[in-house]
């Protein structure tokens, strides 16, 4: 249940947010390039202050939008990383074998090892008595 909650509440929404904000950041980047070229041409061409201010404002709008989209993309990536970290640090799911059966099997294995050890000791004791 915890895994499902992490996936549905953190990982999936953050992936969707990263896709959306990444898409809009790329759109703003594509719009910033011609706006900056226009500003650079106006500055190099000796445009008056009004035209220069308009060109500067136009490219500045795209810069602000790009910065905001980039920040939201990074925040979504952090939420995604937190969700993945939560999945990786969860304890292993409990075994489906009932504990009583596991304890019973461990007890049987311990008894078998004890029987083997005891039989070897008897064999060794028998050999030492015969050798005397």
C-alpha positions in Angstrom: 0.0 0.0 0.0 2.9 2.4 0.8 4.5 1.7 -2.6 1.2 2.5 -4.4 0.8 5.7 -2.4 4.4 6.8 -3.3 3.8 6.0 -6.9 0.4 7.7 -7.2 1.1 10.7 -5.0 4.7 11.5 -5.8 6.2 9.8 -8.8 3.4 10.0 -11.3 2.4 13.6 -10.7 6.1 14.7 -10.7 6.7 13.0 -14.0 3.7 14.7 -15.5 4.8 18.1 -14.0 8.3 17.6 -15.4 6.9 16.8 -18.8 4.6 19.9 -18.8 7.1 22.4 -17.4 9.9 21.0 -19.7 7.6 21.4 -22.7 6.8 25.0 -21.8 10.4 25.8 -21.0 11.4 24.6 -24.5 8.7 26.7 -26.0 9.9 29.8 -24.1 13.5 29.0 -25.1 12.4 28.8 -28.8 10.6 32.2 -28.4 13.5 33.8 -26.6 16.0 33.2 -29.4 14.3 35.4 -32.1 13.3 38.0 -29.4 16.9 38.3 -28.3 18.1 38.6 -32.0 15.6 41.4 -32.5 16.9 43.2 -29.4 20.5 42.7 -30.5 19.8 44.1 -34.0 17.9 47.1 -32.5 20.8 47.8 -30.2 23.4 47.4 -33.0 21.3 49.4 -35.5 21.1 52.4 -33.3 17.3 52.3 -32.7 15.8 55.0 -30.6 15.2 54.5 -26.8 11.5 53.6 -27.3 12.1 50.8 -29.8 15.1 49.6 -27.8 13.0 49.4 -24.6 10.2 47.5 -26.4 12.7 45.0 -27.8 14.3 44.6 -24.4 10.9 44.1 -22.7 9.9 41.5 -25.3 13.0 39.3 -24.8 12.9 39.9 -21.0 9.3 38.4 -20.8 10.6 35.2 -22.4 13.6 35.1 -20.0 11.3 35.4 -16.9 9.0 32.7 -18.3 11.9 30.4 -19.0 13.3 30.9 -15.5 10.0 30.2 -13.9 9.4 27.1 -16.1 12.9 25.9 -15.3 12.5 26.3 -11.6 9.2 24.4 -11.6 10.8 21.7 -13.6 13.6 21.4 -11.1 11.1 21.3 -8.2 9.1 18.5 -9.9 12.4 16.6 -10.4 13.1 17.0 -6.6 9.7 15.6 -5.8 10.4 12.7 -8.2 13.7 12.0 -6.5 12.0 12.0 -3.1 9.5 9.5 -4.4 12.1 7.2 -5.8 14.1 7.4 -2.6 11.0 6.5 -0.7 10.6 3.4 -2.9 14.2 2.4 -2.5 14.4 2.7 1.3 11.2 0.8 2.1 11.7 -2.4 4.0 11.3 -5.7 2.1 7.7 -6.9 2.0 6.9 -9.6 4.6 7.2 -13.2 3.7 4.0 -14.9 2.6 5.0 -18.1 4.6 3.4 -18.0 8.1 5.9 -17.5 10.9 4.9 -20.8 12.6 6.0 -22.8 9.5 9.3 -20.9 9.3 10.0 -21.5 13.0 9.1 -25.2 12.6 11.4 -25.6 9.6 14.2 -23.9 11.4 13.7 -26.1 14.5 13.8 -29.2 12.3 17.0 -28.1 10.6 18.6 -27.4 14.0 17.6 -30.9 15.3 19.0 -32.5 12.1 22.3 -30.7 12.6 22.4 -31.7 16.2 21.7 -35.3 15.4 24.5 -35.3 12.8 26.9 -33.7 15.3 25.9 -36.2 18.0 26.3 -39.2 15.7 29.8 -38.0 14.7 30.7 -37.6 18.3 29.5 -41.1 19.1 31.5 -42.4 16.2 34.6 -40.6 17.4 34.0 -41.8 21.0 33.6 -45.4 19.7 36.9 -45.1 17.7 38.8 -43.9 20.7 37.5 -46.7 22.9 38.4 -49.3 20.3 41.9 -48.0 19.7 42.7 -48.4 23.4 
